Amino acid sequence: MRAIEESLKNPRIREMLRKEQRGNDLEDRILEIQRRQIADKMETLNLSDAIKKVLVPK
């Protein structure tokens, strides 16, 4: 435990950890954007199907 505490005092290690966290945050944001885009496409497809059912007589 003491070794971990000592290593966290090292500025180079702290900077590496900060960069890694930034990378993780960026990856999370990208995944959230992709999830929203997929949800939007699904909604568009559902609306398109609903419109076709109403407008296209069988």
Backbone as a ProteinNet text record, in pm:
[ID]
protein_1_A
[PRIMARY]
MRAIEESLKNPRIREMLRKEQRGNDLEDRILEIQRRQIADKMETLNLSDAIKKVLVPK
[TERTIARY]
83	0	86.9	192.7	281.8	346.4	379.4	439.9	343.8	215.6	114.7	106.4	103.2	96.9	218.6	336.5	458.7	456.2	409.5	407.4	309.2	201	103.4	159.2	265.1	329	418.6	453.6	540.5	461.5	508.9	434.7	415.8	515	501.7	391.2	384.6	280.5	143.6	135	7.1	-40	53.5	17.2	-28.8	38.9	-3	-145.3	-173.8	-307.2	-412.1	-376.6	-469.9	-500	-396	-415.9	-502.7	-478.1	-557.8	-704	-727.3	-864.6	-930.5	-856.6	-912	-949.4	-863.5	-892.6	-1019	-1034.6	-1154.9	-1278.8	-1266.5	-1379.8	-1419	-1320.1	-1346.3	-1413.8	-1363.2	-1422.5	-1567.7	-1594.1	-1731.4	-1821.2	-1770.6	-1850.3	-1879.1	-1777.9	-1797.5	-1902.7	-1895.3	-1992.8	-2133.8	-2145.4	-2276.6	-2331.6	-2247.6	-2292	-2337.7	-2261	-2298.6	-2431	-2450.2	-2575	-2693.4	-2674.5	-2781.3	-2811	-2705.5	-2725.9	-2804.9	-2774.2	-2846.8	-2992	-3013.9	-3151	-3228.1	-3163.5	-3228.2	-3264.1	-3172.9	-3200.4	-3316.8	-3319.8	-3429.1	-3562.4	-3562.1	-3683.8	-3727.8	-3632.4	-3663.8	-3723.7	-3665	-3717.3	-3858.4	-3881	-4014.6	-4116.2	-4077	-4167.6	-4193.5	-4090.1	-4103.7	-4201.1	-4187.7	-4279.7	-4422.8	-4438.1	-4572.1	-4635.2	-4557.5	-4608	-4648.6	-4565.4	-4597.9	-4729.1	-4749	-4872	-4994.9	-4979.8	-5093.6	-5116.7	-5008	-5021	-5034.6	-4978.2	-4980.8	-5094.6	-5199.4	-5311.7	-5274.2	-5331.9	-5305.9	-5420.2
-119.8	0	125.5	119.5	235.3	263.4	157.7	175.1	246.8	215.2	280.9	428.8	456.9	597.2	675.2	613.8	679.9	703.4	602.7	617.3	725.6	744.8	848.3	989	999.1	1129	1165.9	1066.3	1088.4	1163.1	1282.5	1362.1	1290.4	1213.2	1142.4	1038.2	967	864.3	930.3	1040.9	1111.6	1160.7	1210.6	1257.1	1140.3	1026.8	908.3	866.9	869.1	831.2	930.8	1058.7	1161.1	1139.1	1110.4	1087.2	964.2	859.6	737.8	766.5	844	877.6	961.1	1055.4	1136.8	1047.7	951.3	857.1	777.8	734.3	659.7	747.5	873.3	965.9	988.4	1005.7	1027.9	906	787.2	664	650.9	685	680.1	775.8	895.8	994.1	944.6	885.3	832.5	722.2	632.6	523.5	578.3	680.9	740.9	805.5	873.5	935.5	827	718.4	609.6	547	531.9	474.6	564.7	694.6	789.7	784.3	774.6	768.2	643.9	531.8	407.2	421.4	480.9	501.2	591.8	696.1	786.2	712.3	628.3	552.8	456.5	392.1	298.7	374.5	492.8	573.5	614.4	653.4	692.4	574.6	456.2	337.7	305.1	317.1	289.7	389.8	517.3	618.2	591.7	552.6	523	407.2	303.4	189.3	230.9	313.5	358.6	440.6	527.5	611.1	523.5	424.1	334.5	259.9	216.3	142.3	230.6	358.5	450	492.3	519.4	576.3	473.1	354.4	254	155.4	164.5	71.3	-70.3	-163.7	-304.7	-361.2
0	0	0	76.7	85	-50.7	-123.4	-255.8	-350.5	-339.9	-424.3	-389.2	-259.4	-216	-264.6	-255.5	-300.8	-452	-525.4	-671.7	-715	-638.7	-673.3	-650.9	-573.3	-552.4	-670.6	-750.8	-866.2	-974.7	-1013.9	-1113.3	-1247.3	-1289.6	-1418.7	-1411.5	-1301.4	-1285.9	-1276.8	-1203.3	-1192.9	-1328.5	-1410.4	-1545.2	-1632.5	-1621.4	-1697.8	-1658.3	-1529.5	-1482.8	-1531.8	-1532.5	-1582.5	-1730.2	-1808.1	-1952	-1975	-1895.2	-1909.7	-1877	-1771	-1733.9	-1842.5	-1901.3	-2010.8	-2127.9	-2157.4	-2265.9	-2237.6	-2112.6	-2074.9	-2084.8	-2040.9	-2049.7	-2195.1	-2281.3	-2423.4	-2484.7	-2450.4	-2501.2	-2455.8	-2329.1	-2278.5	-2355.1	-2384.1	-2458.7	-2599.9	-2663.9	-2800.1	-2799.2	-2701.4	-2692.4	-2668.7	-2586.4	-2560.5	-2687.6	-2762.2	-2888.6	-2985.9	-2996.1	-3086	-3042.5	-2912.1	-2860.9	-2897.7	-2883.9	-2920	-3069.4	-3151.2	-3296.4	-3334.2	-3271.9	-3299.5	-3256	-3138.5	-3090.1	-3186.1	-3236.4	-3332.6	-3461.2	-3508.8	-3631.5	-3610.3	-3493.2	-3463.4	-3461.1	-3399.6	-3393.4	-3533.4	-3615.5	-3753.6	-3829.9	-3812.2	-3880.8	-3832.5	-3703	-3649.5	-3702.8	-3710	-3764.8	-3912.9	-3984.2	-4127	-4147.7	-4067.8	-4077.9	-4045.7	-3943.2	-3904.5	-4016.6	-4079.2	-4189.2	-4307.3	-4339.4	-4451.1	-4425.1	-4300.7	-4268.1	-4285	-4255.7	-4266.3	-4411.4	-4484.4	-4618.3	-4729.8	-4710.2	-4817	-4790.5	-4873	-4852.5	-4895.1	-4826.8	-4862.3	-4942.6
[MASK]
++++++++++++++++++++++++++++++++++++++++++++++++++++++++++

